[in-house]
């Protein structure tokens, strides 16, 4: 049996980061990944999604070009070219990941690993032993248990499309549903978004979800509330959805499920070694990423903690430093983690929502808001408003939440997230000279 210092299950962002940092710290490491390196983010998640977002943003800007004096008659889009260029980029990233493992001396076993005992994994007919094992196996899309569910597709399937659909219906209210709805709509697909209730992005500040629904409808997306799906059926060469409210949608070319994600724990053998999981299958960990079994750790989407690529990377690197670089107190603080939703327009958020702040701090909360039309639309007939909110607490008005929806939100939020993480107050923002004319200046000029 081969003996190592660390075994890592999963070649996504968190597993790769942990394995490489451990090896850089001198550990003998094996990483197990049977699919393409990079996990969801690189292959069927944030990276190819952002490529598609850029294409959709280009389409939006092209539509605005006449207002700035450009003639763009005859502009067309070729889905096949976009797909080919996107996939070539992803393959280059897969190669970079493999070379990085080799450079750092991490062994890669392209097989599914299963626990034999708490310190032994089996993969490809071989057994591997180590004092430390990290589970970073990621997650997968959830599908509903309803008649005809297989007629739909998930976000993985979306990236396999070789042709742009004429019409699409998307069931879901989270970031995947809203992002793909925006992309497809901007690229010219007739798009319907089906919400089980009456809101989107429920984990974010309500201002953001309410504004996004307004933006989506203004852009031509058919947003239907209280429209849970009870069945799918084949009709007229497409897919037809029957809703719980008794309605039936007109048939669409494609139907997408974007109703949530679940952890990849099946087949790992966790039950046999006693790793504690929650009712939804996510692995329970403490602040140091320890599971209930000594020497076994978990990080990334499989734990359900802030399911974001940079979070998994940060957790993986900190764990490797704690285990193999004499930093016993190294751990990841999951508070004030910034996030962006690449909708149209994009959303940026860090810290507490207004509702969460009031639940925690009561009457000590004070909120500042701003709504405005960014200068970009000054010369255009149509206007797209931006909205911002600062959530402050206490006599010194420490900023505990910053939220924005509008052009540039994705890029502006990083700097403000640093300020929130450092404990900035409203007075600190007020004392910062604004950069004019920008949308970001509204964060430091709110009254």
Secondary structure as GFF3:
##gff-version 3
##sequence-region A 1 447
A	DSSP	beta_strand	2	9	.	.	.	ID=ss1
A	DSSP	alpha_helix	13	24	.	.	.	ID=ss2
A	DSSP	beta_strand	29	32	.	.	.	ID=ss3
A	DSSP	alpha_helix	39	44	.	.	.	ID=ss4
A	DSSP	alpha_helix	46	64	.	.	.	ID=ss5
A	DSSP	three_ten_helix	65	68	.	.	.	ID=ss6
A	DSSP	alpha_helix	79	104	.	.	.	ID=ss7
A	DSSP	beta_strand	107	109	.	.	.	ID=ss8
A	DSSP	beta_strand	114	117	.	.	.	ID=ss9
A	DSSP	beta_strand	120	123	.	.	.	ID=ss10
A	DSSP	beta_strand	126	135	.	.	.	ID=ss11
A	DSSP	beta_strand	139	141	.	.	.	ID=ss12
A	DSSP	three_ten_helix	149	151	.	.	.	ID=ss13
A	DSSP	alpha_helix	155	158	.	.	.	ID=ss14
A	DSSP	beta_strand	167	171	.	.	.	ID=ss15
A	DSSP	alpha_helix	175	186	.	.	.	ID=ss16
A	DSSP	beta_strand	190	194	.	.	.	ID=ss17
A	DSSP	alpha_helix	206	218	.	.	.	ID=ss18
A	DSSP	beta_strand	222	224	.	.	.	ID=ss19
A	DSSP	beta_strand	229	235	.	.	.	ID=ss20
A	DSSP	beta_strand	238	243	.	.	.	ID=ss21
A	DSSP	beta_strand	254	257	.	.	.	ID=ss22
A	DSSP	beta_strand	261	263	.	.	.	ID=ss23
A	DSSP	alpha_helix	270	273	.	.	.	ID=ss24
A	DSSP	beta_strand	296	298	.	.	.	ID=ss25
A	DSSP	three_ten_helix	300	303	.	.	.	ID=ss26
A	DSSP	alpha_helix	309	324	.	.	.	ID=ss27
A	DSSP	beta_strand	339	341	.	.	.	ID=ss28
A	DSSP	beta_strand	347	351	.	.	.	ID=ss29
A	DSSP	alpha_helix	354	361	.	.	.	ID=ss30
A	DSSP	three_ten_helix	362	364	.	.	.	ID=ss31
A	DSSP	beta_strand	365	373	.	.	.	ID=ss32
A	DSSP	three_ten_helix	375	379	.	.	.	ID=ss33
A	DSSP	beta_strand	385	393	.	.	.	ID=ss34
A	DSSP	beta_strand	398	405	.	.	.	ID=ss35
A	DSSP	alpha_helix	409	421	.	.	.	ID=ss36
A	DSSP	alpha_helix	426	430	.	.	.	ID=ss37
A	DSSP	three_ten_helix	440	444	.	.	.	ID=ss38
###
